[in-house]
Amino acid sequence: MPDTRQMPGMQRIVDHWRGHADELPNLRSHWIGWGEPFCFACGWLPPVADGRRDSWRCAGAWLDRAHLHDHANGGTAEPDNLVPLCHLCHGVMPADYTDRADALAWVDQYPYRAPWWQMWTDEALRGCTPSRPTTLLRARMRYQQVLLTEYAALGAVGSGGFDATAA
């Protein structure tokens, strides 16, 4: 049976949250503004051209419209129940939230990604269009391999001073 629910566009979701940002006190919009698309959880900025009027729509290939109260558990597809999350954050978000407040707390308290990840994706994914959510996962694996290679060259791997998952 096909999925017939109507999901609002990314811009409509962002317009909702622009007026309700106080529900997410750690939201990145508080210091970068709403003109630059970002993952509401980790703060990652997808590789879309800066200054575009439709930047949030273009970022839809990199950001999922994630349900706070899961659709399978009775959540709606209204903008107040959806947040833009990168594929990595959406993949680790617990799927069993039946309380919107718990899911909002998870999004608001999720740690920001390391700045090195942002700089690396800015370069590595420039001009790339994701073919599916695994594009970002594969990029993350390549990034961690680069880090491991660099740290191994410095002799830091195995000394207890490097955690690839934190980078």
N, CA and C atoms as a LAMMPS dump frame, in Angstrom:
ITEM: TIMESTEP
0
ITEM: NUMBER OF ATOMS
501
ITEM: BOX BOUNDS ff ff ff
-5.0000000000000000e+02 5.0000000000000000e+02
-5.0000000000000000e+02 5.0000000000000000e+02
-5.0000000000000000e+02 5.0000000000000000e+02
ITEM: ATOMS id mol type element x y z
1 1 1 N 0.849 -1.181 0
2 1 2 C 0 0 0
3 1 3 C 0.892 1.242 0
4 2 1 N 0.685 2.157 -0.931
5 2 2 C 1.542 3.349 -1.01
6 2 3 C 1.3 4.296 0.158
7 3 1 N 2.335 5.037 0.494
8 3 2 C 2.268 6.039 1.564
9 3 3 C 1.598 7.285 0.996
10 4 1 N 0.424 7.647 1.534
11 4 2 C -0.331 8.764 0.971
12 4 3 C -0.256 10.032 1.812
13 5 1 N 0.509 10.023 2.893
14 5 2 C 0.597 11.235 3.714
15 5 3 C 1.279 12.356 2.929
16 6 1 N 0.851 13.55 3.191
17 6 2 C 1.415 14.716 2.53
18 6 3 C 2.401 15.388 3.473
19 7 1 N 3.663 15.383 3.1
20 7 2 C 4.697 16.025 3.909
21 7 3 C 4.848 17.469 3.452
22 8 1 N 4.892 18.408 4.391
23 8 2 C 5.134 19.803 3.994
24 8 3 C 6.561 19.968 3.487
25 9 1 N 6.765 20.966 2.663
26 9 2 C 8.096 21.246 2.14
27 9 3 C 9.022 21.755 3.233
28 10 1 N 10.31 21.671 2.959
29 10 2 C 11.319 22.086 3.929
30 10 3 C 11.13 23.554 4.33
31 11 1 N 10.823 24.409 3.379
32 11 2 C 10.661 25.829 3.697
33 11 3 C 9.509 26.057 4.658
34 12 1 N 8.415 25.335 4.501
35 12 2 C 7.278 25.483 5.41
36 12 3 C 7.657 25.036 6.826
37 13 1 N 8.442 23.982 6.932
38 13 2 C 8.906 23.507 8.236
39 13 3 C 9.798 24.563 8.881
40 14 1 N 10.728 25.096 8.114
41 14 2 C 11.652 26.113 8.629
42 14 3 C 10.889 27.378 9.023
43 15 1 N 9.902 27.765 8.23
44 15 2 C 9.099 28.941 8.571
45 15 3 C 8.4 28.746 9.92
46 16 1 N 7.916 27.534 10.159
47 16 2 C 7.3 27.256 11.46
48 16 3 C 8.312 27.449 12.585
49 17 1 N 9.484 26.834 12.45
50 17 2 C 10.471 26.875 13.526
51 17 3 C 11.088 28.256 13.701
52 18 1 N 11.107 29.039 12.656
53 18 2 C 11.598 30.409 12.782
54 18 3 C 10.768 31.161 13.822
55 19 1 N 9.482 30.887 13.87
56 19 2 C 8.605 31.529 14.837
57 19 3 C 8.529 30.823 16.185
58 20 1 N 9.135 29.645 16.282
59 20 2 C 9.079 28.859 17.52
60 20 3 C 10.462 28.413 17.976
61 21 1 N 11.486 29.153 17.62
62 21 2 C 12.867 28.762 17.949
63 21 3 C 13.114 28.718 19.451
64 22 1 N 12.267 29.384 20.224
65 22 2 C 12.436 29.351 21.684
66 22 3 C 12.232 27.947 22.259
67 23 1 N 11.589 27.044 21.502
68 23 2 C 11.408 25.665 21.951
69 23 3 C 12.719 24.872 21.872
70 24 1 N 13.684 25.4 21.112
71 24 2 C 14.989 24.751 20.954
72 24 3 C 16.073 25.778 21.269
73 25 1 N 16.389 25.99 22.547
74 25 2 C 17.321 27.064 22.917
75 25 3 C 18.734 26.906 22.362
76 26 1 N 19.151 25.693 22.013
77 26 2 C 20.498 25.487 21.472
78 26 3 C 20.53 25.468 19.951
79 27 1 N 19.441 25.829 19.323
80 27 2 C 19.354 25.792 17.867
81 27 3 C 20.371 26.735 17.233
82 28 1 N 21.031 26.257 16.213
83 28 2 C 22.108 27.012 15.565
84 28 3 C 21.631 28.333 14.957
85 29 1 N 20.352 28.443 14.664
86 29 2 C 19.825 29.684 14.066
87 29 3 C 20.043 30.881 14.97
88 30 1 N 20.212 30.642 16.261
89 30 2 C 20.39 31.759 17.188
90 30 3 C 21.672 32.534 16.898
91 31 1 N 22.651 31.913 16.237
92 31 2 C 23.863 32.669 15.912
93 31 3 C 24.216 32.698 14.434
94 32 1 N 23.671 31.816 13.611
95 32 2 C 23.975 31.93 12.174
96 32 3 C 22.8 32.446 11.364
97 33 1 N 21.633 32.534 11.966
98 33 2 C 20.461 33.015 11.247
99 33 3 C 19.766 31.89 10.49
100 34 1 N 18.749 32.26 9.748
101 34 2 C 17.923 31.272 9.042
102 34 3 C 18.26 31.178 7.551
103 35 1 N 19.193 31.975 7.054
104 35 2 C 19.519 31.955 5.631
105 35 3 C 20.388 30.782 5.218
106 36 1 N 21.046 30.177 6.172
107 36 2 C 21.946 29.05 5.898
108 36 3 C 21.307 27.777 6.44
109 37 1 N 20.997 26.792 5.581
110 37 2 C 20.397 25.541 6.065
111 37 3 C 21.354 24.793 6.996
112 38 1 N 20.779 24.11 7.988
113 38 2 C 21.586 23.356 8.944
114 38 3 C 20.753 22.232 9.539
115 39 1 N 21.441 21.234 10.048
116 39 2 C 20.8 20.145 10.775
117 39 3 C 20.421 20.676 12.15
118 40 1 N 19.181 20.52 12.54
119 40 2 C 18.726 21.036 13.826
120 40 3 C 19.407 20.328 15.002
121 41 1 N 19.907 19.129 14.821
122 41 2 C 20.536 18.403 15.925
123 41 3 C 22.026 18.73 16.031
124 42 1 N 22.806 18.359 15.035
125 42 2 C 24.272 18.485 15.138
126 42 3 C 24.81 19.814 14.623
127 43 1 N 23.974 20.585 13.917
128 43 2 C 24.412 21.878 13.408
129 43 3 C 25.161 21.826 12.089
130 44 1 N 25.28 20.645 11.48
131 44 2 C 26.013 20.515 10.22
132 44 3 C 25.347 21.365 9.136
133 45 1 N 26.176 22.036 8.333
134 45 2 C 25.704 22.873 7.236
135 45 3 C 25.882 22.11 5.929
136 46 1 N 24.791 21.763 5.247
137 46 2 C 24.924 21.017 3.989
138 46 3 C 25.593 21.853 2.901
139 47 1 N 26.203 21.177 1.942
140 47 2 C 26.928 21.885 0.878
141 47 3 C 25.993 22.451 -0.192
142 48 1 N 25.305 23.53 0.15
143 48 2 C 24.475 24.235 -0.83
144 48 3 C 25.047 25.635 -0.993
145 49 1 N 24.815 26.228 -2.141
146 49 2 C 25.363 27.555 -2.426
147 49 3 C 24.824 28.575 -1.429
148 50 1 N 25.713 29.406 -0.911
149 50 2 C 25.33 30.444 0.043
150 50 3 C 24.502 31.524 -0.64
151 51 1 N 23.586 32.113 0.119
152 51 2 C 22.84 33.265 -0.357
153 51 3 C 21.696 32.967 -1.305
154 52 1 N 21.393 31.704 -1.526
155 52 2 C 20.272 31.38 -2.411
156 52 3 C 18.962 31.614 -1.686
157 53 1 N 18.016 32.139 -2.395
158 53 2 C 16.684 32.363 -1.837
159 53 3 C 16.008 31.037 -1.477
160 54 1 N 16.332 29.993 -2.221
161 54 2 C 15.723 28.679 -2.009
162 54 3 C 16.698 27.689 -1.373
163 55 1 N 17.605 28.194 -0.545
164 55 2 C 18.658 27.328 0.01
165 55 3 C 18.098 26.192 0.856
166 56 1 N 17.03 26.429 1.618
167 56 2 C 16.469 25.349 2.428
168 56 3 C 15.855 24.272 1.541
169 57 1 N 15.208 24.681 0.448
170 57 2 C 14.641 23.688 -0.469
171 57 3 C 15.757 22.868 -1.097
172 58 1 N 16.837 23.529 -1.504
173 58 2 C 17.975 22.825 -2.104
174 58 3 C 18.628 21.883 -1.097
175 59 1 N 18.621 22.263 0.169
176 59 2 C 19.238 21.43 1.204
177 59 3 C 18.409 20.185 1.495
178 60 1 N 17.193 20.133 0.964
179 60 2 C 16.334 18.972 1.192
180 60 3 C 16.937 17.66 0.73
181 61 1 N 17.888 17.718 -0.183
182 61 2 C 18.565 16.487 -0.604
183 61 3 C 19.528 15.994 0.468
184 62 1 N 19.972 16.892 1.339
185 62 2 C 20.928 16.555 2.395
186 62 3 C 20.277 16.419 3.763
187 63 1 N 19.114 17.045 3.93
188 63 2 C 18.428 17.049 5.218
189 63 3 C 17.099 16.313 5.101
190 64 1 N 16.829 15.45 6.067
191 64 2 C 15.55 14.742 6.123
192 64 3 C 14.543 15.56 6.92
193 65 1 N 13.282 15.369 6.632
194 65 2 C 12.202 15.94 7.434
195 65 3 C 11.833 14.871 8.468
196 66 1 N 12.419 14.987 9.651
197 66 2 C 12.286 13.954 10.684
198 66 3 C 11.105 14.246 11.606
199 67 1 N 10.323 13.22 11.876
200 67 2 C 9.204 13.339 12.806
201 67 3 C 9.71 13.371 14.246
202 68 1 N 9.165 14.267 15.04
203 68 2 C 9.451 14.292 16.471
204 68 3 C 8.653 13.19 17.163
205 69 1 N 7.353 13.223 17.006
206 69 2 C 6.49 12.131 17.459
207 69 3 C 6.329 11.247 16.229
208 70 1 N 6.926 10.075 16.273
209 70 2 C 7.017 9.206 15.101
210 70 3 C 5.653 8.98 14.45
211 71 1 N 5.646 9.04 13.132
212 71 2 C 4.419 8.859 12.356
213 71 3 C 3.784 7.499 12.649
214 72 1 N 4.591 6.467 12.8
215 72 2 C 4.078 5.123 13.08
216 72 3 C 3.396 5.037 14.444
217 73 1 N 3.725 5.963 15.33
218 73 2 C 3.121 5.991 16.667
219 73 3 C 2.045 7.058 16.799
220 74 1 N 1.536 7.545 15.668
221 74 2 C 0.441 8.506 15.698
222 74 3 C 0.833 9.95 15.483
223 75 1 N 2.112 10.228 15.226
224 75 2 C 2.55 11.6 14.981
225 75 3 C 2.047 12.125 13.65
226 76 1 N 1.879 13.422 13.574
227 76 2 C 1.365 14.044 12.351
228 76 3 C 2.508 14.441 11.416
229 77 1 N 2.13 14.83 10.224
230 77 2 C 3.095 15.35 9.252
231 77 3 C 2.978 16.866 9.171
232 78 1 N 2.63 17.499 10.286
233 78 2 C 2.537 18.952 10.35
234 78 3 C 3.908 19.534 10.69
235 79 1 N 4.178 20.773 10.28
236 79 2 C 5.495 21.374 10.513
237 79 3 C 5.946 21.387 11.972
238 80 1 N 5.01 21.473 12.932
239 80 2 C 5.415 21.5 14.332
240 80 3 C 5.874 20.134 14.838
241 81 1 N 5.696 19.091 14.03
242 81 2 C 6.138 17.75 14.397
243 81 3 C 7.313 17.288 13.536
244 82 1 N 7.882 18.185 12.748
245 82 2 C 8.981 17.84 11.848
246 82 3 C 10.154 18.784 12.066
247 83 1 N 11.361 18.248 11.974
248 83 2 C 12.575 19.064 12.047
249 83 3 C 13.549 18.589 10.974
250 84 1 N 14.33 19.511 10.395
251 84 2 C 15.36 19.113 9.442
252 84 3 C 16.55 18.474 10.173
253 85 1 N 16.86 17.239 9.831
254 85 2 C 18.021 16.542 10.389
255 85 3 C 18.858 15.994 9.247
256 86 1 N 20.181 16.04 9.403
257 86 2 C 21.043 15.393 8.413
258 86 3 C 20.788 13.89 8.486
259 87 1 N 21.209 13.183 7.456
260 87 2 C 20.972 11.741 7.404
261 87 3 C 21.621 11.015 8.58
262 88 1 N 22.775 11.509 9.03
263 88 2 C 23.468 10.857 10.147
264 88 3 C 22.664 10.989 11.442
265 89 1 N 22.172 12.185 11.736
266 89 2 C 21.394 12.393 12.961
267 89 3 C 20.046 11.678 12.892
268 90 1 N 19.407 11.736 11.73
269 90 2 C 18.123 11.062 11.588
270 90 3 C 18.298 9.557 11.787
271 91 1 N 19.428 9.043 11.337
272 91 2 C 19.69 7.612 11.486
273 91 3 C 19.896 7.161 12.923
274 92 1 N 20.332 8.059 13.799
275 92 2 C 20.561 7.678 15.197
276 92 3 C 19.472 8.194 16.136
277 93 1 N 18.549 8.989 15.619
278 93 2 C 17.455 9.479 16.464
279 93 3 C 16.57 8.297 16.863
280 94 1 N 16.283 8.156 18.154
281 94 2 C 15.383 7.069 18.574
282 94 3 C 14.045 7.172 17.844
283 95 1 N 13.561 6.058 17.32
284 95 2 C 12.353 6.057 16.497
285 95 3 C 11.076 5.878 17.298
286 96 1 N 11.192 5.668 18.575
287 96 2 C 10.002 5.326 19.348
288 96 3 C 9.446 6.47 20.187
289 97 1 N 9.771 7.71 19.841
290 97 2 C 9.238 8.819 20.606
291 97 3 C 7.727 8.923 20.414
292 98 1 N 7.012 8.913 21.524
293 98 2 C 5.571 9.152 21.488
294 98 3 C 5.259 10.499 22.134
295 99 1 N 6.288 11.126 22.675
296 99 2 C 6.13 12.439 23.291
297 99 3 C 7.01 13.434 22.546
298 100 1 N 6.386 14.438 21.969
299 100 2 C 7.091 15.447 21.189
300 100 3 C 8.153 16.154 22.029
301 101 1 N 7.856 16.418 23.304
302 101 2 C 8.8 17.119 24.181
303 101 3 C 10.089 16.317 24.37
304 102 1 N 9.978 15.007 24.495
305 102 2 C 11.179 14.166 24.634
306 102 3 C 12.034 14.225 23.372
307 103 1 N 11.381 14.187 22.22
308 103 2 C 12.114 14.253 20.957
309 103 3 C 12.766 15.625 20.774
310 104 1 N 12.056 16.683 21.141
311 104 2 C 12.64 18.027 21.063
312 104 3 C 13.861 18.131 21.96
313 105 1 N 13.785 17.548 23.139
314 105 2 C 14.93 17.574 24.054
315 105 3 C 16.107 16.824 23.443
316 106 1 N 15.844 15.698 22.779
317 106 2 C 16.922 14.941 22.123
318 106 3 C 17.589 15.809 21.058
319 107 1 N 16.785 16.46 20.214
320 107 2 C 17.325 17.316 19.15
321 107 3 C 18.13 18.467 19.758
322 108 1 N 17.574 19.107 20.775
323 108 2 C 18.202 20.282 21.367
324 108 3 C 19.502 19.949 22.095
325 109 1 N 19.616 18.749 22.651
326 109 2 C 20.786 18.386 23.437
327 109 3 C 21.809 17.551 22.665
328 110 1 N 21.531 17.268 21.399
329 110 2 C 22.473 16.471 20.605
330 110 3 C 23.767 17.272 20.424
331 111 1 N 24.921 16.633 20.606
332 111 2 C 26.179 17.398 20.497
333 111 3 C 26.466 17.843 19.061
334 112 1 N 27.035 19.025 18.95
335 112 2 C 27.43 19.521 17.626
336 112 3 C 28.581 18.687 17.088
337 113 1 N 28.626 18.553 15.766
338 113 2 C 29.721 17.836 15.112
339 113 3 C 30.993 18.677 15.215
340 114 1 N 32.113 17.998 15.203
341 114 2 C 33.403 18.678 15.286
342 114 3 C 33.585 19.611 14.084
343 115 1 N 34.205 20.776 14.286
344 115 2 C 34.423 21.714 13.177
345 115 3 C 35.21 21.092 12.021
346 116 1 N 36.098 20.141 12.33
347 116 2 C 36.868 19.499 11.251
348 116 3 C 35.947 18.777 10.282
349 117 1 N 34.866 18.168 10.783
350 117 2 C 33.892 17.486 9.921
351 117 3 C 33.251 18.493 8.969
352 118 1 N 32.892 19.662 9.467
353 118 2 C 32.296 20.688 8.612
354 118 3 C 33.275 21.134 7.533
355 119 1 N 34.494 21.403 7.93
356 119 2 C 35.492 21.853 6.943
357 119 3 C 35.76 20.765 5.908
358 120 1 N 35.828 19.521 6.346
359 120 2 C 36.107 18.428 5.417
360 120 3 C 34.955 18.255 4.435
361 121 1 N 33.695 18.278 4.924
362 121 2 C 32.561 18.105 4.011
363 121 3 C 32.402 19.297 3.082
364 122 1 N 32.755 20.499 3.555
365 122 2 C 32.692 21.658 2.666
366 122 3 C 33.525 21.42 1.411
367 123 1 N 34.686 20.817 1.594
368 123 2 C 35.578 20.551 0.467
369 123 3 C 35.199 19.267 -0.271
370 124 1 N 35.014 18.189 0.468
371 124 2 C 34.804 16.876 -0.155
372 124 3 C 33.468 16.753 -0.872
373 125 1 N 32.451 17.46 -0.418
374 125 2 C 31.117 17.318 -0.998
375 125 3 C 30.702 18.488 -1.88
376 126 1 N 31.617 19.416 -2.101
377 126 2 C 31.304 20.573 -2.945
378 126 3 C 30.857 20.103 -4.328
379 127 1 N 29.701 20.569 -4.749
380 127 2 C 29.176 20.224 -6.067
381 127 3 C 28.565 18.836 -6.144
382 128 1 N 28.564 18.116 -5.062
383 128 2 C 28.023 16.759 -5.029
384 128 3 C 26.532 16.807 -4.714
385 129 1 N 25.762 15.994 -5.41
386 129 2 C 24.352 15.832 -5.102
387 129 3 C 24.18 14.431 -4.549
388 130 1 N 23.604 14.315 -3.354
389 130 2 C 23.477 12.968 -2.786
390 130 3 C 22.521 12.113 -3.603
391 131 1 N 22.905 10.885 -3.836
392 131 2 C 22.036 9.979 -4.574
393 131 3 C 21.072 9.278 -3.631
394 132 1 N 21.429 9.223 -2.364
395 132 2 C 20.594 8.628 -1.323
396 132 3 C 21.249 8.952 0.022
397 133 1 N 20.558 8.675 1.129
398 133 2 C 21.127 9.016 2.446
399 133 3 C 22.505 8.414 2.715
400 134 1 N 22.877 7.344 2.044
401 134 2 C 24.177 6.743 2.309
402 134 3 C 25.328 7.613 1.816
403 135 1 N 25.058 8.622 0.982
404 135 2 C 26.122 9.515 0.51
405 135 3 C 26.824 10.17 1.69
406 136 1 N 26.06 10.681 2.651
407 136 2 C 26.648 11.338 3.813
408 136 3 C 27.319 10.321 4.734
409 137 1 N 26.732 9.153 4.876
410 137 2 C 27.346 8.096 5.69
411 137 3 C 28.687 7.678 5.091
412 138 1 N 28.725 7.51 3.789
413 138 2 C 29.998 7.151 3.128
414 138 3 C 31.025 8.268 3.289
415 139 1 N 30.578 9.509 3.187
416 139 2 C 31.491 10.637 3.391
417 139 3 C 32.044 10.605 4.808
418 140 1 N 31.206 10.292 5.781
419 140 2 C 31.658 10.22 7.175
420 140 3 C 32.693 9.108 7.344
421 141 1 N 32.478 7.973 6.693
422 141 2 C 33.448 6.867 6.775
423 141 3 C 34.772 7.261 6.127
424 142 1 N 34.725 7.949 4.979
425 142 2 C 35.961 8.416 4.33
426 142 3 C 36.691 9.41 5.215
427 143 1 N 35.951 10.311 5.822
428 143 2 C 36.523 11.311 6.725
429 143 3 C 37.239 10.63 7.89
430 144 1 N 36.59 9.656 8.506
431 144 2 C 37.218 8.967 9.636
432 144 3 C 38.446 8.182 9.193
433 145 1 N 38.414 7.643 7.981
434 145 2 C 39.59 6.937 7.464
435 145 3 C 40.752 7.913 7.264
436 146 1 N 40.456 9.1 6.756
437 146 2 C 41.493 10.127 6.591
438 146 3 C 42.081 10.49 7.954
439 147 1 N 41.218 10.687 8.948
440 147 2 C 41.7 11.003 10.293
441 147 3 C 42.581 9.889 10.853
442 148 1 N 42.126 8.666 10.708
443 148 2 C 42.909 7.535 11.214
444 148 3 C 44.261 7.444 10.528
445 149 1 N 44.285 7.667 9.225
446 149 2 C 45.542 7.625 8.471
447 149 3 C 46.491 8.722 8.95
448 150 1 N 45.946 9.938 9.109
449 150 2 C 46.769 11.054 9.573
450 150 3 C 47.284 10.824 10.994
451 151 1 N 46.415 10.365 11.865
452 151 2 C 46.834 10.114 13.239
453 151 3 C 47.816 8.951 13.32
454 152 1 N 47.64 7.939 12.477
455 152 2 C 48.585 6.823 12.46
456 152 3 C 49.965 7.318 12.037
457 153 1 N 49.977 8.237 11.071
458 153 2 C 51.26 8.792 10.616
459 153 3 C 51.95 9.566 11.738
460 154 1 N 51.154 10.126 12.63
461 154 2 C 51.717 10.855 13.768
462 154 3 C 52.013 9.946 14.958
463 155 1 N 51.61 8.68 14.844
464 155 2 C 51.825 7.731 15.931
465 155 3 C 50.827 7.891 17.065
466 156 1 N 49.683 8.533 16.813
467 156 2 C 48.713 8.796 17.884
468 156 3 C 47.706 7.663 18.07
469 157 1 N 47.483 6.824 17.061
470 157 2 C 46.521 5.743 17.182
471 157 3 C 47.081 4.687 18.114
472 158 1 N 46.258 4.225 19.027
473 158 2 C 46.686 3.19 19.965
474 158 3 C 47.294 3.755 21.226
475 159 1 N 47.491 5.051 21.28
476 159 2 C 48.071 5.655 22.476
477 159 3 C 47.007 6.128 23.446
478 160 1 N 45.729 5.888 23.082
479 160 2 C 44.631 6.305 23.949
480 160 3 C 44.272 7.765 23.771
481 161 1 N 44.867 8.441 22.807
482 161 2 C 44.604 9.861 22.653
483 161 3 C 43.695 10.208 21.497
484 162 1 N 43.086 9.216 20.837
485 162 2 C 42.272 9.53 19.675
486 162 3 C 40.992 8.694 19.683
487 163 1 N 39.872 9.354 19.474
488 163 2 C 38.584 8.701 19.369
489 163 3 C 37.979 9.147 18.054
490 164 1 N 37.965 8.25 17.058
491 164 2 C 37.478 8.603 15.721
492 164 3 C 36.003 8.952 15.718
493 165 1 N 35.242 8.445 16.669
494 165 2 C 33.812 8.753 16.679
495 165 3 C 33.548 10.162 17.161
496 166 1 N 34.457 10.743 17.904
497 166 2 C 34.274 12.107 18.408
498 166 3 C 34.706 13.155 17.403
499 167 1 N 35.508 12.783 16.448
500 167 2 C 36.047 13.744 15.481
501 167 3 C 35.023 14.164 14.468
